[in-house]
Amino acid sequence: MRILLVNDDGILAPGLAALRAAVEDLGEVTVVAPDSPQSAAGRSITLHAPIACQRVHVDGRFWGYGVSGRPADCVKLAVRELMEAPPQLLLAGINPGANTGVNVFYSGTVAAAAEGALLGIASVAFSLDRGGEMDFHRAGRLCRWVLDALLAAGLAEGELVNVNLPALSADRPRGVKVVPQGTAAITESYRREEQAGGSALFQLNEQYEHGPQEQETDVEALAGGFITITPLKSDMTDRARLPRLQGHTWGLPPEGNG
Ligand code: MN
């Protein structure tokens, strides 16, 4: 199996090394990852500027391609230019920090997997919640266990799955929950620093709270100590609202130079 391994924390991040070690026996792993931290890059790509790509070696061994772009750039570049044949599986992570709820929109880890899914590749994003031991070796084994189960359950071309591991402790994870993504907004805050001349600097605080969710979602299940599995898709169309807008009488647009 041809596997593309990506992340948003940089090609030398420990989470990526742990995921590689956990899946290497599954096939041929190609690493294409940003050469600098790109967390919260979301789905952004590099326009109007060239992307540098260099072969990275670790302990004398070819490790992968370091790319001066975003996670989504890495996936595009890997599929269009760097790999001899498209990957059959894309794995992103392991990200330090959960990617649940609306963080899914900001996450470079999930964005990399979503880009893979868009290009027709079965893609899985892996993240590890903070608050426990950041034991990437253990997390890697858990990711592999989840991946084996996902492959057994069926993971088709173009399908995207978001996996989050709870903060690790002796009695966690408590199990697996397949749950929808939470969509309640985050309550964030900023540190404000007044500057000379009347301007101010704002620094987003790393601590935040998810808003209350309408049903059990990835946010609560993860906080409860479960591994969360959420199938995602690119189609953001609100199909329930399509008929109302389609039923509206739109008429003809006005002339541009009227
Ligand atoms: Mn990250």
Residues whose N, C-alpha, C, O or C-beta is under 5 A from the ligand:
A	BS01	MN	D8 D9 S39 N95
